[in-house]
Amino acid sequence: MTSSIVIPPIDWADLYPQLNTGDLLSFAGHDPLDWAIQFVEQAPYTHVGMVIRDGTNLWFWDAPGGGETFPDPVSGNPNQTGARVADLQTVVSYYMTSGGEIGMWWRQLQPAVTPAQQTSLMTFVALADGTPFPGTNLGLPAPWNLGVGFGASWALGTTLHATVAGTFFCAQLAAQSYMAMGLLPLWPRPANAYDPAIFNSDDVVTLPLRGVTLTMPQAVNYTPAGASAPVVAPRDASPFAATTPVAAR
């Protein structure tokens, strides 16, 4: 279930400095695979990822399943595929200009994650970074290999409450990240039973958050670079130090 409450949109330039670890950004695309996801979900959301704040650095942790690649500070790979950490501003700019996304929504995690939860998350990120998207190795033309892989993994999770290790799709990665921080239970719903629409739902059965809440989805107005870009603070000298204190809300 998704609430019918309508919240006024927020501009990306105003939102950017407010973002913290655990906040969710969801997107809506318009290619055939996006339409299929929207048809199954009966919701506009086709992709979801999670913000990670590391000192003054803001990163996006997601599993896009194709598209442009970016440098990953965890692996050191300049062209990271699969589950990845990438500069938040760079990724959002790509998604909302040339990456095919036509809508973006924000949900803020409340309260802010604790230092212990941040450390648990960083441990999981180090282990999962670079994990391929389901279907990557199927002998089918792209992007249908990813569509089949995603559909099979999601169906396995929703119907049999089972999972296969070694791949992550976007909502699965977000769910597993929340599980690593103790914000979602490990059972009975496995991480691959989540989808972008669930992460924008206020249904406590399908999204049984533990000790935290998410604000209602708020649409984000994105202005292309050069018009009204957010002011980005200088980067910390040592990105992704697990001991970096979590910034206060």
KABELCOR-V44615 format. One record per residue. N is the residue number from 1. SS is DSSP state (2 for helix, 1 for strand, 0 for the rest). Layout:
# KABELCOR-V44615
N/SS
N/SS
This chain:
# KABELCOR-V44615
1/0
2/0
3/0
4/0
5/0
6/0
7/0
8/0
9/0
10/1
11/1
12/2
13/2
14/2
15/2
16/2
17/0
18/0
19/0
20/0
21/0
22/0
23/0
24/1
25/1
26/1
27/1
28/1
29/1
30/0
31/0
32/2
33/2
34/2
35/2
36/2
37/2
38/2
39/2
40/2
41/2
42/0
43/0
44/0
45/0
46/0
47/1
48/1
49/1
50/1
51/1
52/1
53/1
54/1
55/0
56/0
57/1
58/1
59/1
60/1
61/1
62/1
63/0
64/0
65/0
66/0
67/0
68/0
69/0
70/1
71/0
72/0
73/0
74/0
75/0
76/0
77/0
78/0
79/0
80/1
81/0
82/0
83/0
84/1
85/1
86/1
87/1
88/2
89/2
90/2
91/2
92/2
93/2
94/2
95/2
96/2
97/2
98/0
99/0
100/0
101/1
102/1
103/1
104/1
105/1
106/1
107/1
108/0
109/1
110/1
111/0
112/0
113/0
114/0
115/2
116/2
117/2
118/2
119/2
120/2
121/2
122/2
123/2
124/2
125/2
126/2
127/2
128/2
129/0
130/0
131/0
132/0
133/0
134/0
135/0
136/0
137/0
138/0
139/0
140/0
141/0
142/0
143/0
144/2
145/2
146/2
147/2
148/2
149/2
150/2
151/2
152/2
153/2
154/2
155/2
156/2
157/2
158/2
159/2
160/2
161/0
162/0
163/0
164/0
165/0
166/0
167/0
168/0
169/0
170/2
171/2
172/2
173/2
174/2
175/2
176/2
177/2
178/2
179/2
180/2
181/0
182/0
183/0
184/0
185/0
186/0
187/0
188/0
189/0
190/0
191/2
192/2
193/2
194/0
195/0
196/0
197/0
198/2
199/2
200/2
201/0
202/0
203/0
204/0
205/0
206/0
207/0
208/0
209/0
210/0
211/0
212/0
213/1
214/1
215/0
216/0
217/0
218/1
219/1
220/1
221/1
222/0
223/0
224/0
225/0
226/0
227/0
228/0
229/0
230/0
231/0
232/0
233/0
234/0
235/0
236/0
237/0
238/0
239/0
240/0
241/0
242/0
243/0
244/0
245/0
246/0
247/0
248/0
249/0
